[in-house]
């Protein structure tokens, strides 16, 4: 197993959108980036694009909703690198059959939770032994403002009318993972934080968001590269703390 002086970072769902840009920006700081993707061709193409920009980029097969795939990815990282310095739980989906609580299709809600929450939990569990081997690992859960209980209950919030029970509940659950894991790891150098990228034009929303993808990547990247005196157990966007 090689002893690496460079940091190693895994970004799930990194073949496109915010995840791809997060990988690029982290890679530009000299980190070896592992672009997690469930589609081999898309993942290899993304890694080749970033390698072409001079970054140390590698595709790694990982479908976060498939436990065997997650376990295999952890085993591959262990044998290749022996540790993991950065984990960005970015992979996420929406579903057109999601919607307001009275009418959202339950199968859609289940699909979303399986990827956005259970997927991130499974990846975190599988990668934690490798993260513990790094001197000061960072875990970033890519959440959403839609997962904020406070925002959902704030009648004056501009997004209060957007009610997607599956998607919002998946991100609220992901935020719970952030808080609980940050507590459990508080005596270690590992920091765990939730990032809200902000409403960003990607395939997820038919490119309707007002922010560019680099703008959306900014907060997850900042949290992935936090210095030793940075916070843990927080939820923030590029303007600051988001209320839980
Ligand atoms: P996107 O362009 O649709 O990218 C989503 C990525 O997740 C794709 O690479 C997709 O892979 C991957 N993915 C989905 N299911 C997966 C699975 N089971 N295993 C592995 N990868 C999987 O959307 P995005 O906007 O960049 O979203 C990235 C993250 O930001 C998501 O967690 C999303 O909820 C969050 N977010 C986005 C916004 C926004 O306005 N865009 C706002 C707040 C939060 P495929 O190409 O194979 O589908």
py3Dmol code that shows the C-alpha trace and the ligand (Angstrom):
import py3Dmol

protein = """\
ATOM      1  CA  UNK A   1       0.000   0.000   0.000  1.00  0.00           C
ATOM      2  CA  UNK A   2       1.585   3.322  -1.029  1.00  0.00           C
ATOM      3  CA  UNK A   3       2.215   5.969   1.629  1.00  0.00           C
ATOM      4  CA  UNK A   4       0.846   9.106   0.081  1.00  0.00           C
ATOM      5  CA  UNK A   5       1.852  12.651   0.789  1.00  0.00           C
ATOM      6  CA  UNK A   6      -1.145  13.892  -1.196  1.00  0.00           C
ATOM      7  CA  UNK A   7      -4.668  13.938   0.192  1.00  0.00           C
ATOM      8  CA  UNK A   8      -7.292  11.674  -1.350  1.00  0.00           C
ATOM      9  CA  UNK A   9     -10.897  12.800  -1.791  1.00  0.00           C
ATOM     10  CA  UNK A  10     -14.004  10.889  -2.872  1.00  0.00           C
ATOM     11  CA  UNK A  11     -16.936  12.779  -4.347  1.00  0.00           C
ATOM     12  CA  UNK A  12     -20.052  10.721  -5.037  1.00  0.00           C
ATOM     13  CA  UNK A  13     -22.177  11.577  -8.071  1.00  0.00           C
ATOM     14  CA  UNK A  14     -19.204  13.379  -9.580  1.00  0.00           C
ATOM     15  CA  UNK A  15     -19.795  12.640 -13.260  1.00  0.00           C
ATOM     16  CA  UNK A  16     -21.759  15.871 -13.738  1.00  0.00           C
ATOM     17  CA  UNK A  17     -23.354  18.873 -12.100  1.00  0.00           C
ATOM     18  CA  UNK A  18     -22.224  20.177  -8.727  1.00  0.00           C
ATOM     19  CA  UNK A  19     -20.276  16.993  -7.876  1.00  0.00           C
ATOM     20  CA  UNK A  20     -18.104  17.273 -10.984  1.00  0.00           C
ATOM     21  CA  UNK A  21     -17.284  20.899 -10.202  1.00  0.00           C
ATOM     22  CA  UNK A  22     -16.593  20.101  -6.536  1.00  0.00           C
ATOM     23  CA  UNK A  23     -14.144  17.428  -7.717  1.00  0.00           C
ATOM     24  CA  UNK A  24     -12.486  19.894 -10.089  1.00  0.00           C
ATOM     25  CA  UNK A  25     -12.080  22.602  -7.447  1.00  0.00           C
ATOM     26  CA  UNK A  26     -10.793  20.201  -4.798  1.00  0.00           C
ATOM     27  CA  UNK A  27      -8.465  18.663  -7.388  1.00  0.00           C
ATOM     28  CA  UNK A  28      -7.016  22.086  -8.180  1.00  0.00           C
ATOM     29  CA  UNK A  29      -5.678  22.251  -4.620  1.00  0.00           C
ATOM     30  CA  UNK A  30      -3.543  19.161  -5.271  1.00  0.00           C
ATOM     31  CA  UNK A  31      -5.872  16.548  -3.796  1.00  0.00           C
ATOM     32  CA  UNK A  32      -6.112  13.207  -5.638  1.00  0.00           C
ATOM     33  CA  UNK A  33      -9.769  13.115  -6.614  1.00  0.00           C
ATOM     34  CA  UNK A  34     -11.833   9.976  -6.926  1.00  0.00           C
ATOM     35  CA  UNK A  35     -14.876  10.728  -9.054  1.00  0.00           C
ATOM     36  CA  UNK A  36     -17.608   8.406  -7.879  1.00  0.00           C
ATOM     37  CA  UNK A  37     -20.218   7.532 -10.500  1.00  0.00           C
ATOM     38  CA  UNK A  38     -22.732   4.759 -10.998  1.00  0.00           C
ATOM     39  CA  UNK A  39     -22.351   4.889 -14.773  1.00  0.00           C
ATOM     40  CA  UNK A  40     -18.913   3.650 -15.871  1.00  0.00           C
ATOM     41  CA  UNK A  41     -18.810   5.521 -19.171  1.00  0.00           C
ATOM     42  CA  UNK A  42     -19.953   8.803 -17.652  1.00  0.00           C
ATOM     43  CA  UNK A  43     -17.515   8.425 -14.768  1.00  0.00           C
ATOM     44  CA  UNK A  44     -14.563   7.613 -16.985  1.00  0.00           C
ATOM     45  CA  UNK A  45     -15.393  10.523 -19.280  1.00  0.00           C
ATOM     46  CA  UNK A  46     -15.559  12.933 -16.330  1.00  0.00           C
ATOM     47  CA  UNK A  47     -12.260  11.671 -14.898  1.00  0.00           C
ATOM     48  CA  UNK A  48     -10.624  11.950 -18.333  1.00  0.00           C
ATOM     49  CA  UNK A  49     -11.851  15.547 -18.645  1.00  0.00           C
ATOM     50  CA  UNK A  50     -10.293  16.519 -15.314  1.00  0.00           C
ATOM     51  CA  UNK A  51      -7.108  14.565 -16.032  1.00  0.00           C
ATOM     52  CA  UNK A  52      -6.932  16.583 -19.254  1.00  0.00           C
ATOM     53  CA  UNK A  53      -6.922  19.730 -17.097  1.00  0.00           C
ATOM     54  CA  UNK A  54      -3.829  18.378 -15.333  1.00  0.00           C
ATOM     55  CA  UNK A  55      -5.598  17.122 -12.207  1.00  0.00           C
ATOM     56  CA  UNK A  56      -4.995  13.774 -10.477  1.00  0.00           C
ATOM     57  CA  UNK A  57      -8.456  12.404 -11.223  1.00  0.00           C
ATOM     58  CA  UNK A  58      -9.682   8.810 -11.193  1.00  0.00           C
ATOM     59  CA  UNK A  59     -13.077   7.252 -11.803  1.00  0.00           C
ATOM     60  CA  UNK A  60     -14.403   4.954  -9.107  1.00  0.00           C
ATOM     61  CA  UNK A  61     -17.543   2.886  -9.601  1.00  0.00           C
ATOM     62  CA  UNK A  62     -20.061   3.575  -6.833  1.00  0.00           C
ATOM     63  CA  UNK A  63     -23.827   3.401  -6.882  1.00  0.00           C
ATOM     64  CA  UNK A  64     -24.750   4.758  -3.480  1.00  0.00           C
ATOM     65  CA  UNK A  65     -28.086   2.937  -3.531  1.00  0.00           C
ATOM     66  CA  UNK A  66     -26.364  -0.433  -4.007  1.00  0.00           C
ATOM     67  CA  UNK A  67     -24.691  -1.722  -0.840  1.00  0.00           C
ATOM     68  CA  UNK A  68     -22.403  -4.161  -2.662  1.00  0.00           C
ATOM     69  CA  UNK A  69     -21.159  -1.361  -4.885  1.00  0.00           C
ATOM     70  CA  UNK A  70     -20.466   0.854  -1.861  1.00  0.00           C
ATOM     71  CA  UNK A  71     -18.545  -1.903  -0.059  1.00  0.00           C
ATOM     72  CA  UNK A  72     -16.545  -2.670  -3.214  1.00  0.00           C
ATOM     73  CA  UNK A  73     -15.633   1.012  -3.623  1.00  0.00           C
ATOM     74  CA  UNK A  74     -14.363   1.177  -0.035  1.00  0.00           C
ATOM     75  CA  UNK A  75     -12.285  -1.959  -0.584  1.00  0.00           C
ATOM     76  CA  UNK A  76     -10.812  -0.507  -3.789  1.00  0.00           C
ATOM     77  CA  UNK A  77      -9.862   2.766  -2.041  1.00  0.00           C
ATOM     78  CA  UNK A  78      -8.359   0.820   0.866  1.00  0.00           C
ATOM     79  CA  UNK A  79      -6.144  -1.280  -1.359  1.00  0.00           C
ATOM     80  CA  UNK A  80      -5.112   1.601  -3.627  1.00  0.00           C
ATOM     81  CA  UNK A  81      -4.658   4.431  -1.101  1.00  0.00           C
ATOM     82  CA  UNK A  82      -5.075   2.985   2.404  1.00  0.00           C
ATOM     83  CA  UNK A  83      -6.992   6.007   3.646  1.00  0.00           C
ATOM     84  CA  UNK A  84      -9.423   8.749   2.671  1.00  0.00           C
ATOM     85  CA  UNK A  85      -9.003  12.433   3.588  1.00  0.00           C
ATOM     86  CA  UNK A  86     -12.184  13.900   2.119  1.00  0.00           C
ATOM     87  CA  UNK A  87     -15.645  12.426   1.556  1.00  0.00           C
ATOM     88  CA  UNK A  88     -18.270  14.530  -0.202  1.00  0.00           C
ATOM     89  CA  UNK A  89     -21.668  12.829  -0.087  1.00  0.00           C
ATOM     90  CA  UNK A  90     -23.002  14.623  -3.147  1.00  0.00           C
ATOM     91  CA  UNK A  91     -24.990  11.995  -5.105  1.00  0.00           C
ATOM     92  CA  UNK A  92     -28.656  12.908  -5.035  1.00  0.00           C
ATOM     93  CA  UNK A  93     -31.887  12.634  -6.940  1.00  0.00           C
ATOM     94  CA  UNK A  94     -35.286  14.213  -7.215  1.00  0.00           C
ATOM     95  CA  UNK A  95     -38.331  12.463  -8.641  1.00  0.00           C
ATOM     96  CA  UNK A  96     -41.193  13.864 -10.698  1.00  0.00           C
ATOM     97  CA  UNK A  97     -43.632  11.771  -8.628  1.00  0.00           C
ATOM     98  CA  UNK A  98     -42.446  13.463  -5.426  1.00  0.00           C
ATOM     99  CA  UNK A  99     -44.611  16.361  -4.293  1.00  0.00           C
ATOM    100  CA  UNK A 100     -46.700  17.719  -1.465  1.00  0.00           C
ATOM    101  CA  UNK A 101     -47.262  15.380   1.483  1.00  0.00           C
ATOM    102  CA  UNK A 102     -50.949  14.646   0.772  1.00  0.00           C
ATOM    103  CA  UNK A 103     -50.280  13.402  -2.768  1.00  0.00           C
ATOM    104  CA  UNK A 104     -46.599  12.470  -3.265  1.00  0.00           C
ATOM    105  CA  UNK A 105     -46.180   8.933  -4.587  1.00  0.00           C
ATOM    106  CA  UNK A 106     -44.783   6.719  -1.838  1.00  0.00           C
ATOM    107  CA  UNK A 107     -42.583   4.751  -4.211  1.00  0.00           C
ATOM    108  CA  UNK A 108     -40.956   8.008  -5.324  1.00  0.00           C
ATOM    109  CA  UNK A 109     -40.399   9.110  -1.735  1.00  0.00           C
ATOM    110  CA  UNK A 110     -38.833   5.724  -0.993  1.00  0.00           C
ATOM    111  CA  UNK A 111     -36.489   5.991  -3.998  1.00  0.00           C
ATOM    112  CA  UNK A 112     -35.344   9.439  -2.957  1.00  0.00           C
ATOM    113  CA  UNK A 113     -34.695   8.421   0.643  1.00  0.00           C
ATOM    114  CA  UNK A 114     -32.787   5.343  -0.527  1.00  0.00           C
ATOM    115  CA  UNK A 115     -30.337   7.487  -2.492  1.00  0.00           C
ATOM    116  CA  UNK A 116     -30.182  10.828  -0.707  1.00  0.00           C
ATOM    117  CA  UNK A 117     -30.202   9.566   2.877  1.00  0.00           C
ATOM    118  CA  UNK A 118     -29.573   5.823   3.070  1.00  0.00           C
ATOM    119  CA  UNK A 119     -27.032   6.093   0.264  1.00  0.00           C
ATOM    120  CA  UNK A 120     -25.042   8.763   2.080  1.00  0.00           C
ATOM    121  CA  UNK A 121     -25.296   6.788   5.320  1.00  0.00           C
ATOM    122  CA  UNK A 122     -24.076   3.579   3.655  1.00  0.00           C
ATOM    123  CA  UNK A 123     -21.158   5.397   1.995  1.00  0.00           C
ATOM    124  CA  UNK A 124     -20.212   7.109   5.253  1.00  0.00           C
ATOM    125  CA  UNK A 125     -20.285   3.827   7.190  1.00  0.00           C
ATOM    126  CA  UNK A 126     -18.163   2.092   4.560  1.00  0.00           C
ATOM    127  CA  UNK A 127     -15.624   4.932   4.309  1.00  0.00           C
ATOM    128  CA  UNK A 128     -15.334   5.800   8.006  1.00  0.00           C
ATOM    129  CA  UNK A 129     -12.521   3.310   8.753  1.00  0.00           C
ATOM    130  CA  UNK A 130     -10.528   4.908   5.895  1.00  0.00           C
ATOM    131  CA  UNK A 131     -11.384   8.444   7.028  1.00  0.00           C
ATOM    132  CA  UNK A 132     -10.164   7.554  10.528  1.00  0.00           C
ATOM    133  CA  UNK A 133      -6.789   6.615   9.012  1.00  0.00           C
ATOM    134  CA  UNK A 134      -6.328  10.149   7.611  1.00  0.00           C
ATOM    135  CA  UNK A 135      -4.736  12.776   9.880  1.00  0.00           C
ATOM    136  CA  UNK A 136      -7.757  15.129   9.768  1.00  0.00           C
ATOM    137  CA  UNK A 137     -10.551  14.010   7.496  1.00  0.00           C
ATOM    138  CA  UNK A 138     -13.510  16.053   6.293  1.00  0.00           C
ATOM    139  CA  UNK A 139     -17.008  14.779   5.557  1.00  0.00           C
ATOM    140  CA  UNK A 140     -19.364  17.051   3.632  1.00  0.00           C
ATOM    141  CA  UNK A 141     -22.998  16.114   3.252  1.00  0.00           C
ATOM    142  CA  UNK A 142     -24.494  17.969   0.298  1.00  0.00           C
ATOM    143  CA  UNK A 143     -27.839  18.949   1.723  1.00  0.00           C
ATOM    144  CA  UNK A 144     -30.328  21.580   0.543  1.00  0.00           C
ATOM    145  CA  UNK A 145     -32.137  24.546   1.993  1.00  0.00           C
ATOM    146  CA  UNK A 146     -35.289  22.522   1.306  1.00  0.00           C
ATOM    147  CA  UNK A 147     -34.170  20.179   4.105  1.00  0.00           C
ATOM    148  CA  UNK A 148     -34.272  22.950   6.703  1.00  0.00           C
ATOM    149  CA  UNK A 149     -37.136  22.440   9.168  1.00  0.00           C
ATOM    150  CA  UNK A 150     -36.845  26.103  10.152  1.00  0.00           C
ATOM    151  CA  UNK A 151     -37.084  27.308   6.564  1.00  0.00           C
ATOM    152  CA  UNK A 152     -40.049  25.012   5.863  1.00  0.00           C
ATOM    153  CA  UNK A 153     -41.910  26.524   8.791  1.00  0.00           C
ATOM    154  CA  UNK A 154     -40.988  30.153   8.068  1.00  0.00           C
ATOM    155  CA  UNK A 155     -43.954  31.792   6.349  1.00  0.00           C
ATOM    156  CA  UNK A 156     -41.736  34.647   5.176  1.00  0.00           C
ATOM    157  CA  UNK A 157     -39.114  32.426   3.543  1.00  0.00           C
ATOM    158  CA  UNK A 158     -39.095  32.756  -0.284  1.00  0.00           C
ATOM    159  CA  UNK A 159     -39.007  28.951  -0.723  1.00  0.00           C
ATOM    160  CA  UNK A 160     -41.707  28.165   1.870  1.00  0.00           C
ATOM    161  CA  UNK A 161     -44.228  27.166  -0.819  1.00  0.00           C
ATOM    162  CA  UNK A 162     -41.907  24.549  -2.356  1.00  0.00           C
ATOM    163  CA  UNK A 163     -43.146  21.374  -0.726  1.00  0.00           C
ATOM    164  CA  UNK A 164     -41.458  18.161  -1.872  1.00  0.00           C
ATOM    165  CA  UNK A 165     -41.939  15.776   1.028  1.00  0.00           C
ATOM    166  CA  UNK A 166     -39.553  13.096  -0.223  1.00  0.00           C
ATOM    167  CA  UNK A 167     -36.684  15.346  -1.258  1.00  0.00           C
ATOM    168  CA  UNK A 168     -36.973  17.678   1.747  1.00  0.00           C
ATOM    169  CA  UNK A 169     -37.266  14.808   4.232  1.00  0.00           C
ATOM    170  CA  UNK A 170     -34.216  13.120   2.673  1.00  0.00           C
ATOM    171  CA  UNK A 171     -32.132  16.244   3.205  1.00  0.00           C
ATOM    172  CA  UNK A 172     -33.464  16.787   6.744  1.00  0.00           C
ATOM    173  CA  UNK A 173     -32.444  13.190   7.488  1.00  0.00           C
ATOM    174  CA  UNK A 174     -29.038  13.831   5.935  1.00  0.00           C
ATOM    175  CA  UNK A 175     -28.681  16.844   8.227  1.00  0.00           C
ATOM    176  CA  UNK A 176     -29.398  14.523  11.172  1.00  0.00           C
ATOM    177  CA  UNK A 177     -26.508  12.350  10.011  1.00  0.00           C
ATOM    178  CA  UNK A 178     -24.298  15.460  10.064  1.00  0.00           C
ATOM    179  CA  UNK A 179     -25.235  16.452  13.609  1.00  0.00           C
ATOM    180  CA  UNK A 180     -25.074  12.960  15.078  1.00  0.00           C
ATOM    181  CA  UNK A 181     -21.807  12.026  13.403  1.00  0.00           C
ATOM    182  CA  UNK A 182     -20.189  15.352  14.303  1.00  0.00           C
ATOM    183  CA  UNK A 183     -21.098  14.668  17.937  1.00  0.00           C
ATOM    184  CA  UNK A 184     -19.773  11.114  17.846  1.00  0.00           C
ATOM    185  CA  UNK A 185     -16.515  12.252  16.215  1.00  0.00           C
ATOM    186  CA  UNK A 186     -16.097  15.443  18.254  1.00  0.00           C
ATOM    187  CA  UNK A 187     -12.961  14.162  19.996  1.00  0.00           C
ATOM    188  CA  UNK A 188     -11.279  13.302  16.699  1.00  0.00           C
ATOM    189  CA  UNK A 189      -9.874  15.619  14.008  1.00  0.00           C
ATOM    190  CA  UNK A 190     -12.677  14.589  11.625  1.00  0.00           C
ATOM    191  CA  UNK A 191     -15.122  17.370  10.786  1.00  0.00           C
ATOM    192  CA  UNK A 192     -18.631  16.687   9.520  1.00  0.00           C
ATOM    193  CA  UNK A 193     -20.737  19.447   7.992  1.00  0.00           C
ATOM    194  CA  UNK A 194     -23.787  19.949   5.785  1.00  0.00           C
ATOM    195  CA  UNK A 195     -23.551  22.232   2.762  1.00  0.00           C
ATOM    196  CA  UNK A 196     -26.499  23.840   1.005  1.00  0.00           C
ATOM    197  CA  UNK A 197     -25.234  24.613  -2.509  1.00  0.00           C
ATOM    198  CA  UNK A 198     -28.132  27.003  -3.194  1.00  0.00           C
ATOM    199  CA  UNK A 199     -30.523  26.827  -6.121  1.00  0.00           C
ATOM    200  CA  UNK A 200     -28.196  25.951  -8.991  1.00  0.00           C
ATOM    201  CA  UNK A 201     -28.852  25.274 -12.686  1.00  0.00           C
ATOM    202  CA  UNK A 202     -28.250  21.514 -13.123  1.00  0.00           C
ATOM    203  CA  UNK A 203     -30.022  18.492 -14.593  1.00  0.00           C
ATOM    204  CA  UNK A 204     -31.670  17.966 -11.190  1.00  0.00           C
ATOM    205  CA  UNK A 205     -33.976  20.935 -11.730  1.00  0.00           C
ATOM    206  CA  UNK A 206     -34.044  21.207 -15.527  1.00  0.00           C
ATOM    207  CA  UNK A 207     -31.425  23.965 -15.245  1.00  0.00           C
ATOM    208  CA  UNK A 208     -33.927  26.307 -13.608  1.00  0.00           C
ATOM    209  CA  UNK A 209     -31.728  27.492 -10.731  1.00  0.00           C
ATOM    210  CA  UNK A 210     -30.333  31.044 -10.853  1.00  0.00           C
ATOM    211  CA  UNK A 211     -26.835  30.069  -9.661  1.00  0.00           C
ATOM    212  CA  UNK A 212     -24.056  28.746 -11.877  1.00  0.00           C
ATOM    213  CA  UNK A 213     -22.518  25.359 -11.102  1.00  0.00           C
ATOM    214  CA  UNK A 214     -19.249  26.909  -9.792  1.00  0.00           C
ATOM    215  CA  UNK A 215     -21.362  29.054  -7.452  1.00  0.00           C
ATOM    216  CA  UNK A 216     -23.200  25.929  -6.277  1.00  0.00           C
ATOM    217  CA  UNK A 217     -19.928  24.080  -5.702  1.00  0.00           C
ATOM    218  CA  UNK A 218     -18.407  26.839  -3.561  1.00  0.00           C
ATOM    219  CA  UNK A 219     -19.795  25.867  -0.134  1.00  0.00           C
ATOM    220  CA  UNK A 220     -19.237  22.098  -0.412  1.00  0.00           C
ATOM    221  CA  UNK A 221     -15.648  22.845  -1.515  1.00  0.00           C
ATOM    222  CA  UNK A 222     -15.051  25.272   1.357  1.00  0.00           C
ATOM    223  CA  UNK A 223     -16.252  22.692   3.879  1.00  0.00           C
ATOM    224  CA  UNK A 224     -14.194  19.910   2.260  1.00  0.00           C
ATOM    225  CA  UNK A 225     -11.044  22.017   2.672  1.00  0.00           C
ATOM    226  CA  UNK A 226     -11.711  23.398   6.180  1.00  0.00           C
ATOM    227  CA  UNK A 227      -8.616  24.148   8.226  1.00  0.00           C
ATOM    228  CA  UNK A 228      -7.987  22.417  11.561  1.00  0.00           C
ATOM    229  CA  UNK A 229      -9.700  25.178  13.515  1.00  0.00           C
ATOM    230  CA  UNK A 230     -12.802  25.036  11.297  1.00  0.00           C
ATOM    231  CA  UNK A 231     -16.249  24.105  12.587  1.00  0.00           C
ATOM    232  CA  UNK A 232     -17.953  20.727  12.791  1.00  0.00           C
ATOM    233  CA  UNK A 233     -21.648  19.906  12.989  1.00  0.00           C
ATOM    234  CA  UNK A 234     -22.775  22.946  10.995  1.00  0.00           C
ATOM    235  CA  UNK A 235     -25.181  23.598   8.116  1.00  0.00           C
ATOM    236  CA  UNK A 236     -24.236  26.450   5.810  1.00  0.00           C
ATOM    237  CA  UNK A 237     -24.523  27.979   2.366  1.00  0.00           C
ATOM    238  CA  UNK A 238     -22.136  30.426   0.736  1.00  0.00           C
ATOM    239  CA  UNK A 239     -23.706  33.312   2.710  1.00  0.00           C
ATOM    240  CA  UNK A 240     -23.315  31.680   6.116  1.00  0.00           C
ATOM    241  CA  UNK A 241     -25.138  29.437   8.596  1.00  0.00           C
ATOM    242  CA  UNK A 242     -28.518  27.984   7.560  1.00  0.00           C
ATOM    243  CA  UNK A 243     -30.959  27.333  10.421  1.00  0.00           C
ATOM    244  CA  UNK A 244     -31.657  23.603  10.905  1.00  0.00           C
TER     245      UNK A 244
END
"""
ligand_1 = """\
48
LIG
P -27.280 16.418 -11.018
O -26.596 17.252 -12.029
O -28.528 15.684 -11.380
O -26.193 15.395 -10.432
C -26.557 14.402 -9.539
C -25.440 13.388 -9.499
O -25.776 12.356 -8.563
C -25.219 12.700 -10.854
O -23.854 12.484 -11.044
C -25.951 11.388 -10.657
O -25.485 10.344 -11.484
C -25.597 11.120 -9.208
N -26.394 10.049 -8.642
C -27.726 9.957 -8.506
N -28.065 8.790 -7.946
C -26.913 8.120 -7.705
C -26.587 6.866 -7.166
N -27.527 6.008 -6.738
N -25.286 6.513 -7.062
C -24.323 7.347 -7.492
N -24.548 8.544 -8.057
C -25.845 8.925 -8.153
O -27.694 17.292 -9.745
P -26.898 18.377 -8.873
O -27.765 19.561 -8.813
O -25.501 18.496 -9.303
O -26.988 17.673 -7.439
C -25.850 17.383 -6.642
C -26.285 17.433 -5.188
O -26.644 18.784 -4.847
C -27.512 16.581 -4.879
O -27.338 15.945 -3.617
C -28.621 17.611 -4.781
O -29.696 17.182 -3.969
C -27.883 18.780 -4.171
N -28.514 20.091 -4.350
C -28.692 20.619 -5.581
C -29.294 21.869 -5.711
C -29.517 22.490 -7.039
O -30.199 23.543 -7.092
N -29.003 21.944 -8.129
C -29.696 22.575 -4.566
C -29.498 22.008 -3.327
C -28.907 20.764 -3.214
P -26.206 9.981 -12.909
O -25.622 10.905 -13.937
O -25.837 8.547 -13.105
O -27.682 10.192 -12.720
"""
view = py3Dmol.view(width=600, height=400)
view.addModel(protein, "pdb")
view.setStyle({"model": 0}, {"cartoon": {"style": "trace"}})
view.addModel(ligand_1, "xyz")
view.setStyle({"model": 1}, {"stick": {}})
view.zoomTo()
view.show()
